[in-house]
């Protein structure tokens, strides 16, 4: 026997089919409408049912309970397969997102921040800054013309001192002629003493005589760095570590402690590590004299790396010295 369905304008989907108790009834869920139960008489238990589109009174169908169960199971399998496929798509999207980082599809990582600027006290005599100029250039109000001995001007490298710009003075010496030397002076140098430096006297900075005026020098005998005057090789000395970015801060004055010398490095915790020393002599002879950076008037080469040199031909206060040293630390060593 066959049965004609009453008018039922419902779209049948996978989730709408289920067997209700026995095989003579099927429930069609009308998508938010109340469920309708349709009585059916089964005549042939070995026929199949194909559902598509909208069922209406003109549609004649025959069905068996086993075939309906099989169809519902198939729909369930398809739903499971679709769920698995969607899961696989999500996994592939996640993998692709990781791969993007290695094929340049993601925006490139940002470069390290530029050294932090700070304001130096007024009255600076000479100022060289590798973060501001590719080749050494005086940025003080004096705008001195720089000369070179033993080779052409060096060019700054981007990652030379603590991953920041610096000049390699290997075999070269910078000089400035006819700079007024006074009996008081203050000097700051950010540099690295390299491990292949020859075991000899080596001048980082000299204004005037390498023995008696303003001198920041490596002592060949002790291996220390000292702030020299009066041909004194024992006072105002600091031991130091090779290949370590260091801020050297020194002051010459005519009263009180005559030479004050600081060494500042970066500790393992990232904070400043400061050592101080001093000497009580000052033999500077004032006059118009040559400044040399990287060598002395006797040709004693430093061969190190420089990032910044700040020089005053006057004595800064302790507060000013500390402010400049702190600014240099935050700029180059932090």
PATIKOL-871377 format. One line per field, with one value per residue: residue number from 0; x, y, z of N, C-alpha, C in turn. Coordinates in steps of 0.1 Angstrom, whole numbers, plus 5000, padded with zeros to 4 digits. Layout:
i: c(NUM,...);
n.c1: c(X,...);
n.c2: c(Y,...);
n.c3: c(Z,...);
ca.c1: c(X,...);
ca.c2: c(Y,...);
ca.c3: c(Z,...);
c.c1: c(X,...);
c.c2: c(Y,...);
c.c3: c(Z,...);
//
This chain:
i: c(0,1,2,3,4,5,6,7,8,9,10,11,12,13,14,15,16,17,18,19,20,21,22,23,24,25,26,27,28,29,30,31,32,33,34,35,36,37,38,39,40,41,42,43,44,45,46,47,48,49,50,51,52,53,54,55,56,57,58,59,60,61,62,63,64,65,66,67,68,69,70,71,72,73,74,75,76,77,78,79,80,81,82,83,84,85,86,87,88,89,90,91,92,93,94,95,96,97,98,99,100,101,102,103,104,105,106,107,108,109,110,111,112,113,114,115,116,117,118,119,120,121,122,123,124,125,126,127,128,129,130,131,132,133,134,135,136,137,138,139,140,141,142,143,144,145,146,147,148,149,150,151,152,153,154,155,156,157,158,159,160,161,162,163,164,165,166,167,168,169,170,171,172,173,174,175,176,177,178,179,180,181,182,183,184,185,186,187,188,189,190,191,192,193,194,195,196,197,198,199,200,201,202,203,204,205,206,207,208,209,210,211,212,213,214,215,216,217,218,219,220,221,222,223,224,225,226,227,228,229,230,231,232,233,234,235,236,237,238,239,240,241,242,243,244,245,246,247,248,249,250,251,252,253,254,255,256,257,258,259,260,261,262,263,264,265,266,267,268,269,270,271,272,273,274,275,276,277,278,279,280,281,282,283,284,285,286,287,288,289,290,291,292,293,294,295,296,297,298,299,300,301,302,303,304,305,306,307,308,309,310,311,312,313,314,315,316,317,318,319,320,321,322,323,324,325,326,327,328,329,330,331,332,333);
n.c1: c(5008,5003,5008,4994,5008,4994,4989,5019,5039,5069,5104,5126,5153,5186,5186,5159,5148,5136,5129,5098,5091,5075,5077,5057,5053,5065,5084,5083,5101,5092,5110,5111,5084,5056,5060,5050,5031,5029,5008,5016,5011,5027,5037,5056,5084,5109,5117,5132,5136,5138,5145,5140,5140,5109,5082,5050,5014,5012,5032,5041,5052,5069,5081,5104,5110,5137,5151,5147,5160,5186,5191,5190,5212,5232,5230,5238,5265,5275,5273,5291,5315,5316,5320,5345,5360,5358,5372,5398,5403,5405,5428,5447,5446,5457,5483,5492,5492,5514,5534,5534,5551,5576,5579,5578,5553,5541,5542,5575,5597,5602,5630,5656,5651,5662,5691,5685,5679,5695,5701,5730,5750,5752,5779,5797,5827,5837,5820,5813,5792,5781,5756,5744,5759,5773,5801,5827,5818,5818,5794,5792,5787,5810,5817,5840,5865,5875,5905,5925,5949,5971,5954,5921,5890,5870,5840,5808,5796,5767,5762,5782,5790,5777,5755,5748,5754,5789,5823,5851,5884,5906,5940,5939,5937,5921,5920,5919,5927,5942,5926,5913,5929,5923,5930,5912,5890,5866,5857,5840,5838,5825,5833,5849,5873,5893,5900,5922,5940,5972,5997,6005,6012,5983,5963,5931,5920,5935,5944,5966,5997,6007,6015,6012,5990,5955,5946,5934,5942,5955,5975,6005,6021,6005,5981,5958,5933,5938,5933,5953,5979,6006,6026,6020,6016,6004,5983,5946,5935,5919,5910,5899,5876,5882,5866,5843,5816,5820,5817,5837,5843,5857,5873,5892,5904,5913,5912,5905,5899,5920,5920,5893,5879,5858,5844,5820,5799,5777,5758,5751,5724,5715,5716,5734,5769,5792,5824,5848,5876,5905,5930,5955,5968,5974,5987,5982,5990,5979,5966,5965,5959,5963,5937,5936,5921,5921,5948,5980,6002,6026,6020,6007,5985,5950,5931,5905,5869,5846,5817,5807,5819,5824,5834,5846,5862,5862,5854,5828,5801,5797,5770,5763,5781,5772,5747,5752,5767,5747,5729,5743,5746,5719,5715,5735,5743,5721);
n.c2: c(4988,5023,5057,5088,5119,5145,5180,5196,5220,5219,5224,5198,5189,5176,5176,5174,5149,5120,5088,5080,5062,5036,5022,5033,5060,5093,5121,5155,5184,5216,5238,5258,5260,5244,5209,5184,5155,5128,5103,5072,5045,5015,4997,4984,4970,4971,4992,5024,5058,5090,5123,5156,5192,5208,5192,5183,5179,5167,5149,5115,5090,5061,5041,5024,5013,5005,5016,5043,5046,5040,5062,5084,5077,5080,5107,5117,5107,5122,5148,5145,5141,5166,5183,5173,5181,5209,5212,5204,5224,5246,5239,5239,5267,5277,5267,5279,5305,5305,5298,5321,5339,5332,5335,5361,5373,5385,5418,5432,5428,5454,5477,5480,5505,5539,5554,5570,5605,5632,5663,5681,5700,5736,5753,5735,5723,5705,5681,5649,5625,5594,5585,5605,5613,5599,5599,5611,5642,5675,5686,5707,5742,5753,5740,5726,5720,5688,5669,5642,5617,5591,5577,5577,5593,5576,5555,5553,5523,5503,5486,5486,5494,5481,5471,5494,5524,5532,5542,5527,5530,5519,5520,5547,5583,5611,5646,5680,5713,5740,5745,5760,5754,5752,5756,5741,5714,5692,5659,5634,5601,5576,5543,5513,5492,5471,5436,5429,5450,5464,5457,5484,5519,5538,5562,5575,5601,5632,5665,5688,5682,5648,5639,5658,5675,5674,5642,5610,5578,5546,5527,5513,5499,5490,5483,5496,5522,5556,5590,5614,5637,5659,5640,5618,5585,5568,5578,5583,5560,5533,5499,5478,5460,5442,5447,5457,5479,5512,5541,5568,5593,5623,5649,5679,5702,5733,5736,5720,5685,5676,5660,5641,5610,5588,5556,5540,5513,5487,5468,5433,5433,5452,5479,5510,5506,5521,5532,5551,5573,5592,5619,5642,5662,5687,5697,5712,5732,5762,5772,5776,5746,5713,5690,5655,5624,5590,5588,5599,5628,5615,5595,5573,5548,5542,5524,5516,5514,5540,5557,5582,5614,5640,5671,5697,5728,5736,5733,5711,5709,5685,5676,5682,5666,5641,5641,5642,5618,5599,5604,5595,5569,5559,5563,5548,5524,5512);
n.c3: c(5000,4995,5007,5007,5014,5034,5027,5033,5036,5041,5045,5045,5065,5076,5104,5109,5109,5125,5140,5154,5179,5167,5134,5119,5120,5115,5124,5115,5119,5118,5116,5139,5140,5156,5162,5138,5137,5115,5105,5090,5067,5062,5034,5018,5029,5019,5004,4994,5005,4992,4999,4990,4986,4989,5005,4994,4990,4966,4964,4962,4983,4993,5020,5041,5075,5081,5060,5065,5089,5081,5064,5082,5098,5079,5073,5099,5098,5078,5089,5110,5095,5083,5105,5114,5092,5093,5117,5109,5090,5108,5122,5101,5095,5118,5116,5093,5101,5118,5100,5084,5098,5090,5064,5057,5055,5076,5092,5094,5122,5147,5146,5171,5197,5192,5207,5238,5239,5255,5273,5272,5295,5291,5273,5263,5249,5229,5211,5202,5186,5179,5174,5162,5140,5111,5103,5125,5138,5150,5172,5189,5199,5188,5164,5154,5129,5120,5119,5105,5114,5103,5085,5068,5077,5100,5098,5112,5128,5130,5153,5173,5199,5226,5211,5197,5178,5169,5165,5150,5158,5149,5143,5137,5142,5155,5153,5166,5160,5178,5202,5231,5260,5294,5329,5343,5336,5321,5313,5293,5281,5261,5255,5242,5252,5234,5231,5216,5218,5218,5242,5255,5261,5257,5243,5249,5250,5246,5255,5247,5263,5266,5290,5310,5308,5300,5301,5291,5295,5288,5310,5304,5321,5344,5332,5338,5334,5333,5346,5338,5349,5355,5349,5363,5370,5387,5402,5403,5390,5373,5372,5346,5324,5294,5262,5272,5273,5285,5305,5309,5332,5340,5359,5361,5384,5402,5429,5461,5457,5431,5408,5397,5391,5374,5368,5349,5344,5332,5353,5362,5367,5352,5361,5367,5374,5394,5399,5418,5419,5427,5425,5438,5423,5398,5369,5346,5319,5307,5275,5238,5223,5207,5204,5207,5197,5202,5200,5211,5215,5211,5195,5205,5202,5207,5196,5200,5204,5200,5211,5221,5228,5251,5259,5281,5287,5312,5347,5356,5380,5407,5406,5379,5366,5373,5362,5334,5332,5339,5319,5297,5303,5302,5276,5262,5275,5289);
ca.c1: c(5000,5010,5001,4995,5009,4986,4996,5028,5050,5080,5117,5132,5168,5191,5182,5145,5143,5139,5119,5090,5086,5075,5080,5046,5052,5077,5082,5089,5102,5089,5119,5106,5069,5053,5063,5037,5032,5022,5006,5019,5009,5039,5033,5067,5095,5122,5119,5139,5130,5147,5138,5147,5131,5097,5072,5036,5004,5013,5043,5038,5064,5069,5093,5106,5117,5151,5157,5147,5171,5199,5192,5193,5226,5241,5231,5247,5279,5279,5275,5304,5325,5317,5326,5359,5366,5359,5383,5410,5405,5410,5442,5455,5447,5467,5496,5495,5495,5528,5543,5535,5562,5589,5579,5577,5539,5538,5550,5588,5599,5607,5644,5658,5649,5674,5696,5677,5686,5695,5706,5742,5750,5757,5793,5805,5838,5837,5810,5812,5781,5780,5742,5739,5767,5780,5815,5828,5815,5816,5781,5792,5786,5822,5817,5854,5869,5883,5915,5928,5962,5972,5943,5909,5880,5862,5825,5801,5790,5754,5761,5796,5791,5765,5745,5745,5765,5802,5834,5863,5895,5918,5951,5936,5937,5913,5926,5913,5938,5940,5915,5918,5931,5923,5935,5901,5884,5857,5857,5832,5840,5819,5842,5851,5887,5892,5909,5934,5948,5986,6001,6014,6004,5972,5955,5918,5918,5946,5944,5979,6008,6002,6019,6010,5977,5943,5949,5927,5952,5958,5988,6011,6027,5995,5970,5947,5930,5940,5932,5967,5985,6019,6033,6016,6011,5998,5970,5934,5936,5908,5911,5887,5874,5882,5854,5831,5812,5823,5816,5847,5840,5868,5873,5904,5901,5924,5910,5899,5905,5924,5915,5883,5878,5847,5842,5806,5795,5763,5758,5743,5710,5711,5717,5748,5779,5801,5836,5854,5890,5910,5944,5955,5977,5970,5998,5978,5995,5968,5971,5958,5966,5956,5931,5937,5913,5926,5962,5987,6012,6037,6015,6002,5971,5941,5926,5892,5856,5840,5803,5804,5830,5819,5846,5845,5874,5859,5850,5814,5799,5793,5756,5763,5788,5764,5736,5758,5770,5734,5723,5751,5743,5706,5716,5743,5745,5709);
ca.c2: c(5000,5036,5067,5102,5129,5157,5192,5199,5228,5220,5220,5187,5189,5165,5176,5174,5135,5110,5078,5082,5049,5025,5026,5038,5074,5101,5135,5165,5196,5227,5250,5268,5258,5232,5196,5178,5140,5124,5089,5066,5031,5009,4986,4976,4973,4970,5003,5035,5071,5101,5135,5168,5203,5209,5181,5188,5169,5160,5139,5102,5083,5049,5041,5014,5018,5003,5026,5056,5046,5041,5075,5092,5074,5086,5122,5118,5105,5134,5159,5142,5144,5181,5188,5170,5189,5222,5212,5204,5238,5255,5235,5244,5281,5280,5264,5289,5317,5303,5299,5335,5346,5328,5338,5375,5378,5394,5430,5430,5432,5468,5478,5484,5519,5547,5558,5581,5617,5640,5676,5683,5714,5746,5756,5723,5727,5696,5670,5639,5616,5584,5583,5617,5615,5587,5602,5621,5656,5683,5692,5718,5755,5757,5733,5725,5712,5677,5663,5627,5611,5576,5572,5586,5593,5563,5556,5546,5510,5503,5477,5485,5495,5476,5470,5507,5530,5535,5544,5519,5539,5510,5526,5561,5593,5623,5658,5694,5722,5753,5746,5766,5745,5759,5748,5732,5707,5680,5650,5622,5593,5563,5536,5499,5488,5458,5426,5428,5462,5461,5460,5496,5531,5540,5574,5577,5615,5641,5679,5693,5672,5635,5636,5669,5683,5666,5629,5598,5570,5533,5526,5501,5491,5484,5479,5504,5534,5567,5604,5618,5650,5659,5628,5609,5572,5560,5584,5584,5548,5523,5487,5477,5448,5444,5444,5461,5493,5519,5555,5574,5607,5629,5664,5686,5715,5739,5736,5708,5673,5682,5651,5632,5600,5578,5545,5535,5502,5481,5456,5422,5436,5463,5492,5515,5502,5532,5532,5564,5574,5606,5623,5656,5670,5692,5705,5717,5745,5767,5777,5770,5734,5703,5678,5642,5613,5578,5587,5610,5635,5606,5584,5561,5545,5535,5513,5511,5518,5552,5561,5596,5622,5653,5678,5710,5733,5742,5722,5710,5705,5671,5673,5682,5654,5629,5641,5638,5604,5592,5605,5587,5555,5556,5564,5538,5512,5507);
ca.c3: c(5000,4995,5014,5002,5025,5034,5024,5043,5029,5050,5040,5053,5066,5083,5118,5111,5108,5135,5142,5167,5185,5158,5120,5112,5122,5113,5129,5107,5126,5109,5118,5148,5142,5165,5155,5133,5136,5103,5105,5078,5066,5055,5026,5013,5039,5013,4995,5000,5005,4988,5002,4986,4983,4997,5003,4993,4989,4953,4964,4967,4988,5001,5029,5051,5087,5080,5051,5071,5099,5074,5059,5093,5102,5068,5076,5110,5094,5070,5099,5117,5086,5081,5118,5113,5081,5099,5127,5102,5085,5119,5125,5090,5096,5129,5111,5083,5108,5123,5088,5079,5104,5085,5049,5055,5053,5087,5093,5100,5136,5148,5150,5185,5198,5191,5220,5244,5239,5268,5271,5279,5301,5282,5274,5258,5240,5218,5213,5191,5190,5168,5171,5154,5128,5106,5105,5136,5135,5162,5173,5199,5192,5181,5151,5150,5118,5125,5110,5108,5113,5101,5077,5065,5087,5102,5096,5123,5126,5138,5165,5177,5213,5233,5201,5193,5169,5174,5156,5152,5156,5146,5135,5132,5152,5152,5160,5165,5163,5184,5211,5243,5272,5307,5340,5347,5325,5324,5301,5293,5270,5261,5247,5245,5250,5227,5236,5207,5220,5221,5256,5255,5264,5247,5247,5245,5248,5250,5251,5251,5266,5270,5304,5320,5307,5301,5294,5295,5290,5293,5316,5299,5332,5352,5324,5342,5327,5343,5343,5341,5348,5363,5347,5375,5364,5398,5408,5395,5381,5373,5365,5337,5317,5280,5255,5280,5272,5297,5305,5317,5335,5347,5361,5366,5391,5408,5443,5466,5450,5418,5397,5401,5379,5376,5358,5350,5335,5334,5362,5357,5369,5343,5367,5367,5384,5394,5407,5418,5424,5426,5428,5443,5416,5385,5363,5333,5314,5298,5262,5226,5220,5199,5210,5199,5202,5197,5201,5219,5207,5209,5185,5213,5196,5216,5188,5206,5198,5206,5208,5224,5236,5255,5266,5286,5292,5326,5357,5359,5394,5409,5401,5365,5361,5375,5352,5321,5332,5339,5305,5288,5307,5297,5261,5255,5283,5294);
c.c1: c(5009,5002,5004,4996,5000,4995,5005,5040,5061,5093,5123,5147,5172,5186,5167,5139,5146,5127,5112,5084,5086,5077,5068,5044,5065,5074,5090,5089,5101,5097,5113,5091,5068,5055,5050,5040,5023,5020,5009,5016,5020,5034,5045,5079,5109,5125,5126,5132,5141,5139,5147,5136,5120,5087,5058,5027,5005,5024,5038,5051,5060,5081,5093,5113,5132,5158,5158,5158,5184,5201,5196,5207,5236,5242,5240,5262,5284,5282,5288,5316,5327,5324,5341,5367,5368,5371,5396,5413,5411,5424,5451,5457,5457,5481,5501,5499,5510,5538,5545,5547,5575,5590,5577,5563,5535,5546,5564,5589,5605,5621,5645,5656,5663,5678,5688,5684,5686,5703,5719,5743,5756,5773,5802,5815,5839,5828,5809,5802,5779,5765,5736,5747,5774,5795,5816,5827,5812,5803,5780,5790,5798,5823,5831,5855,5879,5893,5918,5943,5961,5959,5931,5900,5872,5847,5819,5795,5778,5754,5775,5798,5777,5753,5741,5757,5778,5812,5846,5875,5908,5928,5949,5936,5930,5920,5918,5924,5933,5928,5920,5918,5932,5928,5924,5894,5875,5855,5848,5835,5833,5826,5842,5866,5888,5903,5922,5943,5962,5989,6010,6005,5994,5963,5941,5915,5930,5943,5957,5989,6002,6006,6014,5997,5965,5946,5941,5935,5952,5972,5994,6016,6016,5983,5957,5944,5931,5938,5945,5969,5998,6028,6031,6009,6004,5985,5959,5934,5923,5912,5898,5887,5875,5869,5841,5828,5813,5822,5827,5844,5851,5868,5887,5899,5913,5923,5904,5907,5908,5920,5905,5880,5868,5847,5828,5804,5781,5765,5750,5728,5705,5712,5732,5756,5790,5812,5843,5868,5894,5925,5944,5965,5971,5981,5994,5984,5986,5975,5962,5965,5957,5950,5933,5928,5917,5941,5967,5996,6025,6032,6010,5987,5963,5935,5913,5880,5851,5825,5800,5816,5824,5830,5843,5858,5871,5855,5835,5813,5796,5780,5756,5770,5780,5752,5741,5761,5757,5728,5730,5748,5730,5707,5724,5744,5732,5703);
c.c2: c(5012,5046,5080,5112,5140,5169,5196,5206,5230,5216,5210,5188,5178,5164,5175,5159,5127,5100,5080,5069,5038,5031,5031,5053,5081,5115,5144,5178,5208,5240,5261,5267,5246,5219,5190,5163,5135,5109,5083,5051,5025,4997,4977,4980,4972,4981,5015,5048,5081,5114,5147,5179,5203,5199,5188,5176,5161,5149,5126,5095,5070,5048,5029,5019,5016,5013,5039,5057,5047,5055,5085,5090,5080,5101,5125,5117,5117,5146,5157,5145,5159,5187,5185,5178,5203,5223,5212,5217,5247,5252,5241,5259,5285,5278,5274,5302,5317,5305,5313,5343,5343,5330,5352,5381,5387,5407,5427,5435,5446,5468,5482,5499,5526,5551,5570,5594,5624,5653,5678,5698,5723,5748,5745,5728,5718,5685,5662,5628,5607,5581,5594,5619,5602,5588,5612,5635,5663,5689,5702,5731,5759,5751,5732,5716,5701,5672,5649,5624,5596,5570,5581,5585,5580,5566,5547,5532,5509,5496,5475,5486,5492,5475,5483,5513,5533,5536,5535,5527,5531,5517,5540,5570,5606,5635,5670,5704,5735,5755,5751,5756,5754,5750,5739,5726,5696,5672,5638,5614,5580,5554,5521,5497,5473,5449,5425,5441,5458,5465,5472,5507,5534,5551,5574,5592,5623,5655,5685,5682,5659,5631,5646,5676,5674,5653,5617,5587,5556,5532,5513,5492,5483,5478,5487,5516,5545,5581,5610,5633,5649,5647,5617,5596,5564,5565,5584,5573,5540,5511,5486,5464,5451,5441,5448,5476,5501,5534,5560,5589,5612,5644,5668,5699,5720,5740,5723,5696,5677,5673,5641,5623,5589,5568,5540,5524,5497,5469,5445,5424,5447,5477,5497,5510,5513,5530,5546,5564,5589,5608,5638,5664,5675,5701,5710,5731,5751,5772,5771,5758,5724,5693,5666,5632,5600,5577,5599,5617,5627,5594,5572,5558,5538,5523,5508,5516,5530,5553,5576,5602,5636,5659,5692,5715,5742,5730,5722,5706,5690,5667,5673,5670,5642,5629,5637,5623,5595,5592,5596,5572,5551,5556,5552,5525,5505,5497);
c.c3: c(5000,5002,5008,5014,5023,5031,5035,5037,5038,5043,5049,5053,5075,5097,5120,5112,5120,5136,5155,5171,5175,5144,5113,5114,5120,5117,5120,5115,5116,5112,5126,5149,5151,5156,5150,5132,5124,5104,5091,5078,5057,5047,5021,5022,5032,5003,5002,4998,5001,4990,4997,4984,4993,4994,5003,4991,4976,4953,4970,4971,4994,5009,5037,5063,5086,5071,5057,5082,5093,5069,5071,5098,5092,5071,5088,5107,5087,5079,5106,5108,5084,5094,5118,5103,5086,5109,5120,5095,5096,5122,5114,5091,5107,5124,5101,5090,5114,5111,5083,5085,5098,5070,5046,5052,5064,5087,5099,5115,5136,5152,5165,5186,5197,5205,5225,5244,5253,5265,5279,5284,5290,5284,5270,5248,5228,5221,5201,5195,5178,5165,5163,5141,5124,5107,5117,5132,5148,5162,5184,5191,5184,5167,5146,5137,5123,5114,5114,5105,5110,5094,5076,5077,5088,5100,5107,5119,5135,5151,5171,5192,5220,5223,5195,5185,5176,5162,5160,5148,5153,5137,5131,5144,5147,5159,5157,5169,5170,5193,5225,5254,5284,5318,5347,5335,5330,5312,5303,5280,5271,5251,5251,5242,5245,5233,5228,5208,5224,5235,5257,5260,5253,5251,5241,5241,5253,5246,5257,5253,5271,5284,5314,5319,5309,5293,5300,5288,5296,5298,5311,5310,5340,5344,5328,5332,5337,5337,5347,5341,5356,5361,5358,5369,5375,5404,5398,5385,5383,5366,5357,5330,5302,5274,5262,5278,5285,5295,5315,5319,5344,5348,5367,5372,5398,5423,5448,5460,5436,5407,5403,5389,5383,5364,5360,5340,5339,5342,5356,5358,5359,5348,5365,5378,5384,5404,5407,5424,5422,5428,5431,5436,5403,5380,5349,5331,5304,5285,5250,5222,5213,5208,5201,5206,5195,5196,5209,5210,5205,5200,5192,5210,5206,5208,5193,5198,5207,5202,5210,5232,5238,5263,5269,5290,5304,5335,5359,5374,5395,5403,5386,5359,5362,5365,5338,5321,5332,5325,5296,5291,5300,5282,5255,5263,5288,5284);
//
